[in-house]
Amino acid sequence: MPVYSIDTPPPTVSGHLHLGHVYSYSHPDFVARFWRMNGYNVYYPMGYDDNGLPTERLVEKRLGITAAGLVGDLSSKSAWRSASKLRRITRRSGSV
């Protein structure tokens, strides 16, 4: 089976999903679906973070903490909660 690979940059962090996310994700998703329907094995990896600094600043703002003041990592509860929310959003969008 032929392979079709889509290389897209990871999304940037803006805090909340908005119309720009839909616009930037829908185009490569349409292309991936088209090639799958035409018999190709499509490789379409999805990234979750453009670079660490915007994510770090967003987490600091939401949790009211600073990275400099942390000793060790954030609690695993917070990490799992965030990962679960992201999974629910991507499943609802139909992209996974």
Secondary structure, 3 states (H helix, E strand, C coil): CCEEECCCCCCCCCCCCCHHHHHHHHHHHHHHHHHHHCCCEEECCCCCCCCHHHHHHHHHHHHCCCCCCCCCCCCHHHHHHHHHHHHHHHHHHCCC
